[in-house]
């Protein structure tokens, strides 16, 4: 099983999961044209995508979903709450995600799980090929026992490190936005991400990527340090998903 990012951050998010001939796109927060260009960068054509999985309805995750699905006849999966909260226009094939109910998409098993975020019915995903597990967790304001349970035992993890607490407090965001980002329904800070790693079973964890890093309220160096200390790893072993280029294909080991 492999994974790549087309970009991660407040200006757009899209993640690829691949196993054998199955390729899934999680979120499509870029325009259709930009998404196609970014796919080409990782040697994927748009018609190779078997399905789009949507985490929630915020623009940086859903901006290009409708246009992409219409042009390439791509099936779209989202929760009922997400579907009601957004207008994608006519899509060729819409499917409902039920939290906790596994989905078999080609050679990949997908388990959606709920997270606390200021959206209508947000979810994140656990991916499996029957032998390995890949966890995805972004856009959540706090760590819950359910999240810890879902991500325990994963072989690879894409984990939100949105902000540094002090940088957010001292930064240029207006007070209401600082409150939103730092709330229990906002985004994970570096310390919360590190706490998750300490509480979950990380005995099989071989690869971790820091995701959704704020360009104004965090520094990749700080995110790396927090995660490395929690795992007792070298900071160079922590990978970073960038807003502009995401990251190239990596394997679940």
C-alpha positions as CSV (number, residue, x, y, z in Angstrom):
1,X,0.0,0.0,0.0
2,X,1.3,3.5,-0.9
3,X,0.2,7.0,-0.2
4,X,1.0,10.5,-1.4
5,X,-0.2,14.1,-0.9
6,X,-1.0,16.6,-3.5
7,X,-0.9,19.4,-0.9
8,X,-1.8,19.8,2.8
9,X,-2.9,23.0,4.5
10,X,-5.5,25.7,4.8
11,X,-5.2,26.5,1.0
12,X,-6.1,23.0,-0.1
13,X,-5.9,19.3,0.8
14,X,-5.8,16.1,-1.3
15,X,-4.3,12.7,-0.4
16,X,-3.8,9.6,-2.5
17,X,-4.0,6.0,-1.3
18,X,-2.9,3.2,-3.7
19,X,-2.8,-0.6,-3.5
20,X,-2.4,-2.8,-6.6
21,X,-4.6,-1.2,-9.2
22,X,-6.9,0.7,-6.8
23,X,-6.3,4.4,-6.3
24,X,-8.4,6.5,-3.9
25,X,-8.4,10.3,-3.6
26,X,-9.2,11.6,-0.1
27,X,-10.6,15.2,-0.4
28,X,-10.1,17.5,-3.4
29,X,-9.5,20.9,-2.0
30,X,-8.0,22.4,-5.2
31,X,-9.6,23.5,-8.4
32,X,-10.1,20.9,-11.1
33,X,-7.2,22.2,-13.2
34,X,-4.8,22.4,-10.2
35,X,-5.8,18.9,-9.1
36,X,-5.0,17.5,-12.5
37,X,-1.7,19.3,-12.6
38,X,-0.8,18.0,-9.1
39,X,-1.8,14.4,-10.0
40,X,0.5,14.5,-13.0
41,X,3.3,15.5,-10.7
42,X,3.0,12.1,-9.0
43,X,2.5,10.3,-12.3
44,X,-1.3,9.7,-11.9
45,X,-3.9,10.7,-14.5
46,X,-7.4,11.7,-13.3
47,X,-9.1,8.8,-14.9
48,X,-7.1,6.4,-12.7
49,X,-8.9,7.6,-9.6
50,X,-11.5,4.9,-8.5
51,X,-13.3,7.1,-5.9
52,X,-13.2,10.3,-4.0
53,X,-13.6,10.1,-0.2
54,X,-14.7,13.4,1.5
55,X,-13.8,14.1,5.1
56,X,-16.0,17.1,5.5
57,X,-17.5,20.1,3.7
58,X,-14.9,22.9,4.3
59,X,-13.7,24.5,1.1
60,X,-10.0,23.5,1.5
61,X,-11.2,19.8,1.4
62,X,-14.1,19.9,-1.1
63,X,-13.4,22.8,-3.5
64,X,-12.8,20.6,-6.6
65,X,-14.9,17.5,-5.8
66,X,-17.9,18.3,-7.9
67,X,-16.1,19.4,-11.0
68,X,-13.6,16.5,-10.8
69,X,-16.4,13.9,-10.4
70,X,-18.4,15.3,-13.3
71,X,-15.5,15.4,-15.7
72,X,-14.0,12.1,-14.9
73,X,-17.2,10.2,-13.8
74,X,-15.7,9.5,-10.4
75,X,-17.8,8.0,-7.6
76,X,-17.9,10.2,-4.5
77,X,-18.3,9.0,-0.9
78,X,-19.3,11.3,2.0
79,X,-21.4,11.2,5.2
80,X,-25.1,12.2,5.1
81,X,-24.2,15.3,7.2
82,X,-21.5,16.4,4.8
83,X,-23.8,15.9,1.8
84,X,-26.5,18.1,3.3
85,X,-24.0,20.8,4.3
86,X,-22.5,21.3,0.8
87,X,-23.7,21.8,-2.8
88,X,-21.5,19.9,-5.2
89,X,-24.0,20.1,-8.1
90,X,-24.9,16.9,-10.0
91,X,-22.4,14.2,-9.5
92,X,-22.4,10.9,-11.5
93,X,-22.4,8.6,-8.5
94,X,-22.9,9.6,-4.9
95,X,-22.5,7.2,-2.0
96,X,-23.1,7.6,1.7
97,X,-20.5,6.9,4.3
98,X,-21.8,5.5,7.6
99,X,-19.4,6.1,10.5
100,X,-17.8,2.9,11.6
101,X,-19.0,0.8,8.7
102,X,-16.3,-0.6,6.5
103,X,-16.2,0.0,2.8
104,X,-14.5,-2.3,0.2
105,X,-13.2,-0.2,-2.6
106,X,-11.3,-2.4,-5.0
107,X,-8.2,-3.7,-3.1
108,X,-8.5,-1.3,-0.2
109,X,-10.7,-1.6,2.9
110,X,-11.7,1.8,4.3
111,X,-13.1,2.4,7.8
112,X,-14.5,5.9,8.4
113,X,-14.4,7.1,12.0
114,X,-15.8,10.3,13.6
115,X,-13.8,13.2,14.9
116,X,-14.6,16.4,16.7
117,X,-14.5,19.3,14.2
118,X,-16.7,22.3,13.4
119,X,-18.4,20.6,10.5
120,X,-21.7,18.8,10.0
121,X,-20.7,15.2,10.2
122,X,-16.9,15.0,9.7
123,X,-14.9,11.8,9.6
124,X,-11.4,10.6,9.0
125,X,-10.2,7.2,7.6
126,X,-8.3,4.0,8.4
127,X,-7.1,2.1,5.3
128,X,-6.1,-1.5,5.1
129,X,-4.9,-4.0,2.5
130,X,-5.5,-7.0,4.8
131,X,-2.0,-6.9,6.1
132,X,-1.1,-3.3,6.7
133,X,-2.9,-0.3,8.1
134,X,-2.6,3.4,7.3
135,X,-4.3,6.0,9.5
136,X,-5.3,9.5,8.5
137,X,-6.2,12.1,11.1
138,X,-6.5,15.8,10.3
139,X,-9.1,18.5,11.1
140,X,-9.9,17.5,14.6
141,X,-9.8,19.6,17.7
142,X,-9.0,17.1,20.4
143,X,-8.0,13.5,20.9
144,X,-10.7,11.1,22.0
145,X,-10.5,7.5,23.3
146,X,-12.3,6.4,20.1
147,X,-9.5,8.0,18.0
148,X,-6.8,6.4,20.1
149,X,-8.6,3.0,19.6
150,X,-9.0,3.4,15.8
151,X,-5.3,4.4,15.2
152,X,-3.6,2.0,17.6
153,X,-1.6,-0.6,15.7
154,X,-1.3,1.3,12.4
155,X,1.9,0.9,10.3
156,X,1.8,4.4,9.0
157,X,0.1,7.6,10.1
158,X,-0.8,10.9,8.5
159,X,-1.2,13.2,11.5
160,X,-2.3,16.8,11.8
161,X,0.1,19.2,13.5
162,X,-1.7,22.3,12.6
163,X,-0.3,24.8,15.0
164,X,2.1,25.6,17.8
165,X,0.2,26.9,20.9
166,X,2.5,29.9,21.5
167,X,2.7,30.9,17.8
168,X,-1.1,30.8,17.5
169,X,-1.5,32.9,20.6
170,X,1.1,35.5,19.5
171,X,0.2,35.4,15.8
172,X,-1.8,37.7,13.6
173,X,-5.1,35.9,13.5
174,X,-8.0,37.8,15.0
175,X,-9.3,36.6,18.4
176,X,-12.3,34.7,17.1
177,X,-10.2,32.8,14.6
178,X,-7.6,31.9,17.3
179,X,-10.4,30.6,19.4
180,X,-11.8,28.5,16.6
181,X,-8.5,27.0,15.6
182,X,-7.5,26.2,19.2
183,X,-10.9,24.9,20.3
184,X,-12.0,21.3,20.9
185,X,-13.6,21.4,17.5
186,X,-10.8,23.1,15.7
187,X,-7.3,21.7,14.8
188,X,-4.7,19.7,16.6
189,X,-1.6,21.5,17.9
190,X,1.8,19.9,18.1
191,X,1.4,18.9,21.7
192,X,-1.9,17.2,21.1
193,X,-0.5,15.2,18.2
194,X,2.4,14.1,20.4
195,X,0.0,13.1,23.1
196,X,-1.9,10.9,20.7
197,X,1.4,9.1,19.8
198,X,2.1,8.5,23.5
199,X,-1.4,7.1,24.2
200,X,-2.0,4.9,21.2
201,X,-0.3,1.6,20.4
202,X,2.6,2.7,18.2
203,X,4.5,-0.6,18.3
204,X,4.0,-1.2,14.6
205,X,4.4,2.4,13.5
206,X,7.2,2.8,11.0
207,X,6.2,5.9,9.1
208,X,4.6,9.2,10.2
209,X,3.9,12.4,8.3
210,X,3.0,15.7,9.9
211,X,-0.1,17.1,8.0
212,X,-2.1,20.3,7.7
213,X,0.7,22.5,9.1
214,X,-0.3,26.1,9.4
215,X,1.9,28.4,7.4
216,X,1.4,31.2,9.9
217,X,1.0,29.5,13.2
218,X,3.5,26.6,13.1
219,X,7.0,25.6,11.9
220,X,7.8,22.2,10.5
221,X,10.8,22.1,12.8
222,X,8.6,22.4,15.9
223,X,6.2,19.7,14.5
224,X,9.0,17.3,13.9
225,X,10.5,17.9,17.3
226,X,7.2,17.2,19.1
227,X,6.4,14.0,17.3
228,X,10.0,12.7,17.5
229,X,10.2,13.3,21.2
230,X,6.9,11.4,21.7
231,X,8.2,8.4,19.8
232,X,11.8,8.7,20.8
233,X,12.7,8.9,17.2
234,X,15.2,11.2,15.4
235,X,13.5,14.3,14.1
236,X,14.7,13.5,10.6
237,X,12.6,10.4,10.6
238,X,9.4,12.6,10.7
239,X,8.1,13.5,7.3
240,X,6.3,16.7,6.4
241,X,3.4,17.3,4.1
242,X,3.8,20.7,2.5
243,X,1.1,23.0,1.2
244,X,2.7,23.6,-2.2
245,X,4.1,20.2,-3.1
246,X,2.6,17.8,-0.6
247,X,4.9,14.7,-0.7
248,X,5.7,12.1,-3.2
249,X,4.8,8.4,-3.0
250,X,5.7,6.6,0.2
251,X,5.1,2.9,1.1
252,X,3.4,1.4,4.2
253,X,6.0,-0.9,5.7
